[in-house]
Structure formats: structure tokens, C-alpha cells
Amino acid sequence: MSLLLKIPDDVAQAIRLPPAEQPKQLLIELAVALYARRALSFGKARELAQMSKHEFGILLGRRGIPRHYELEDLDDDVAYAHSQ
């Protein structure tokens, strides 16, 4: 499933970002907001933001958003530890 968001032209023009940067920056903002609301896990939020775990973690820290450590995160960490 893919989701298409329609942003009215006057709103898009009011966004204080270069038009070429808008899609990526809006995805990042959406990912951060959904993560902060616990609507997305860390993994899915960073995937939406198209960032590495490290990059997304740094971004959350800079914005003062606490990291939610969920069972999925533990599973990822255990799988990573076993692969090393």
C-alpha cells in the first residue's frame, strides 16, 4: 500500500524550504511526529525518514524527543548481536 498526501499549492508555497527539499523534509517531519506520538516504532519511523538508525537517533536527541525502547527494538538488537 502506498499513501499519497495532497498539500494545497498555497500551503506548499508557504513552506520555507526549497521546493526540491520539501518531499524529504516533510517525510522526516512526519516520521518524527509519528514516532513522538508512539504511532510508529523507531525502525519504521527512521525508514519513513529514509535515515540510518544513528542519524534518526541523533535527530531525535537534538529535538529533545525521548527514545522509546520497544520489544521490536530489543529483537533487532539481539539479532544484531548474534550476527556479530
N, C-alpha and C positions, 0 to 999 in steps of 0.2 A: 504494500500500500504506500502510496505517495500522497503527500498533502501539499496543496498549493494555497498560499495565503495571498489574498489580493489587498494591496495597500493603495488607497486612493492617491492619484497623482499629486494632489496638493499636499498631502502628508509626506509622500516620498520626497518631494521637492523641499520640504521644510526640514528634513533630516540633515543635520550639519555634518555630513560626511561626503566625500567624493562619490559620485554615483557608482563608480567601479568597485568601491569598497563596501557599499551598502549590503549586498547579499551576505557576505561573510560576516560582517559585523552584526547584522541582525540575527543571524544564526547563533553567534556567540552570546548575544544578549538574551535570546530566548533560552538557550541552554543553561545559562547562569540562573535566570529567573526560575525555570522549572526545577533545577536542582535545589535552589534555596527553599522552594516550596515543598520539597520532597516528592515532586511529581515525576522526577526522573532520577535514576540511580547515577552515581558518579560516572560509571562506564558509559552509559547511554548518553549522558549529558556531554561528556567530552567527545563522544562520537558525533553528536549533533554539531558541536562546536568545531569539529574537524581539527582537534588538538590532541597532542600526546597526553598521557597521564600526568607527566611532570608539568607541562605547560598549563594544563587546566587547573592543577593543584595550586600552582603559583598564582594564577589569575584569581582563584577563589580567595587565597590568602591576602592578596593586595586589596580585594574588595571587602575583606572582613567577614566572609561567609564561612562558617564553620564546616568542616568536613564531616559528613555523615558516614560512619563506617557500618555498612550493612553486611548481611550474610553473604551476599553476592561478592562483595569486596574481599571478604575472608576467603571465599572459594578461589577467587582469582589469585590472591597472594599465596595460598597453599599450592595451587597448580604451578605458579611461577617458581616457588621454592623447590618443588620436586623436579622441575626441568633443569635446574642448575647443577 
